[in-house]
């Protein structure tokens, strides 16, 4: 049975965030809010927790999870970032974007697209997510909390508790979440391209995929592009 922490929306309780981080460090699977949707998360090197996340999502082996980072410094450990990429990242983080970048050797294979060797990375603009990442001291492997057969992600922590109480270790309730996922931007290609239009908006970046003009379209093409969805 999962632990359920109700957090103050403007001033989340640090003691509860600390307890949640301890649970994740011990191999726990967490449901937590971001600036786009509620997400599932676990430690980077925790294969058992990752497999539990796959089962909840009914994710096949070709599903690649995002790496949720605290800031640009953490991104630099797991992705190779040139000057032009850094400028774009700096202008749009934190925020509702997932960026596809060439991975470094420190990036676990389970996070890599097998052909392109890219990793999906994001920095969320949400106080609870940021506090959790600071307390944890490392990024989270994450995926949007959308269950098999559902058209939209779960938006209420109480819903998450009702449906996943025995499959999660901790749930952070910070109020209602969103249903629109992040915008995914491929920075491993030049020029950069938007491969999924979600919550975030970028000026001057072209669509890479024909017909992918709204959220939820172009799924097969996004898979080919190596999109790590969150």
BELRAVEN-V14716 format. One record per helix or strand of 3 or more residues. SS is the DSSP state (@ for helix, = for strand). FROM is the first residue (numbers start at 1). TO is the last residue. If there is no record, write none. Layout:
ss:SS from:FROM to:TO
ss:SS from:FROM to:TO
This chain:
ss:= from:3 to:6
ss:@ from:14 to:25
ss:= from:30 to:32
ss:= from:39 to:43
ss:@ from:47 to:57
ss:= from:66 to:68
ss:@ from:72 to:78
ss:@ from:83 to:92
ss:= from:97 to:103
ss:@ from:109 to:111
ss:= from:118 to:122
ss:@ from:127 to:136
ss:= from:140 to:144
ss:@ from:157 to:164
ss:= from:170 to:173
ss:= from:183 to:186
ss:= from:193 to:196
ss:@ from:219 to:225
